[in-house]
Amino acid sequence: MTKHSGGKVGKAGKTLGSKTSSKKQKSKAGKTLKKHQDDKH
C-alpha cells in the first residue's frame, strides 16, 4: 500500500498508527481512510 503523507489522509494514517490515539480518534481516522480508499483506489 502506498504511504500517504500530509493532508487529511496522511493525518488519519498517523492517528491509526499511533499507540497513544484514543479509540474515538482511531474510529474517525479509520472512516477517513476507508472513504479515501473507496474514492481513490
N, C-alpha and C positions, 0 to 999 in steps of 0.2 A: 504494500500500500504506500502511496506517495505521502511523504511527510509534509503537512501543511504548516507554514509558519506565518504568524501575523494575521491580522483580521479576526473576524468573529470565529471562524472555523478553527484557526490555529489556537486561539484562546480556549475554545471548548476542548480541544485535544489536550492542552496542557492541564486543564482542570481535571479531566478524566485520568490523566497520568499521574497527577499529584496525590500523594497519600494523605495530605492534610485537608483536602477538599471535603466539604460536608456532603451528606447524601443528597440534599436538595440541589446543591450546585452541580453534582455529578449527574443527577437526573436531567437537569436543564441542559447541561453540556451534551449529554447523550442524545437528547432530542435534536439539538442543533446539528450535531454530526450526522445523525440519521437523515435529517432533512436534506443536508448538503449532499450526502451520498445519493439519495434518490434523485435529486435535481441534476447533479453534475456527472455522475459516474454510470 
